[in-house]
Amino acid sequence: MLNLTKQERLVLIFVGLIALLGVGINFYQKKAPSLDIQKIIEQQNFSRKVNLNRAGLQDLAKIPAIGPVLAEAIVDFKFHKGPFKSPEELKLIKGISQTKFNQIRPFLTLD
């Protein structure tokens, strides 16, 4: 058997756990379904654009990548700040990052 100090054994255990974690993350990334907006559109037959200033909770919640919590945040924002002047104002709402905005932008209109 190897003559390792307690500290060396802990380092080997740590390195082994990190390697195992890396393998697990790699496996998850390969097996986990990615968010494919086009697939979501096809699955939900979501083909119309939603008017951001006229939409209610139910209309907003039907948009892919927006759930009931985000829909409520959008409605609250409109209530307190007034109608949206541009869709980019959505990024002022907590929970709507640039990535999230890019996902939902194709489904929105102000017309």
N, C-alpha and C positions, 0 to 999 in steps of 0.2 A: 504494500500500500504506500501511497505517497506520504511523505512527511511534510504536511502543510501546517502552517500556523493558523490560528483561528481567523485572523484577518484575511489570509489568503483564501481560506475556504469560503468566507463570506463574499469575497470579491468574485470567486468562481460561481457561487450561487446567484449572485446579482447579475453577472454576465449571462448566465444560463436563462434566468427569468426574462431578461431584456430580449434575448434571442427568441425565446418562446413567444413573447408578446409581439415581436415583429412578425413572426410567422402567422400568428393569429390575426393580426391586422391585415396582412397581405391576403390571407384567405377570405376574410370578411369583405374586403374591397372587391375581390373577384366575384364573390357570390351574391353580394347585396345588390338589389335592384337600384339602378340609378334613376334620378328624376328626369324622365324624358317627357317634356311638355307635349310633343306631338302625339305620343302614345296616350297621354292623359286626355287630349282632345278627342282622339278617336274612341277611347273607351267611354267617355261621358257624353259624346256627341255635342260637345260645347263648341258651337260654330259662330256664335254671335258675339259682338262686342257689347260691353256693358258701359252705359253712360255713368261715369264716376260721380257726377253731381246729382243724378236722379236715382241711382241705385240704393236699395235698402239692404238690410242685413241679409236677407235670403238671397238676393241677387248676387251680392258680393261673395257670400260664402260658397256659391257654386263655382266660382272662378278657381281653376286649378292653382294650387299653392297658396290659396287664401282659405283659412278655416273660419269657424265662427268667432274665435277670439280676435283675429286680425280684422275681420269684417266689422266687428263691434268697435274696434279702435278707429277704423276709417270713418264710420258713422259719427262717432264722438268727435273726431277731429273736424268733420264738416259742421257739426252742430256748434262747436265753440269758435271755429275760425272762419266759417262761411264757405261758400263754394270754392272748389279748386280752380285755380287759374291755369295750372298746367299739371299734367300727370306727375311731373318730377317732385311736386310738393308731397307726394306720398312718402318720399324718403325722410321727411321730417317726423314721421310716425315711428314710435319705438317698435321694433320688430321688422321693419322694412329696410333691409340693407340694399346695397346696389345690386347684389345678386338676386335677391327676392324681387326687386323692382324689375329687373330684366326678365324674370320669369312671368310676371303678371302683366307687364306693359302691353303685350300683343292683344290682350283681351279687353283693354280699356279704351274709352273714347270720352271726349268732353262735348261732342256734338249733340 
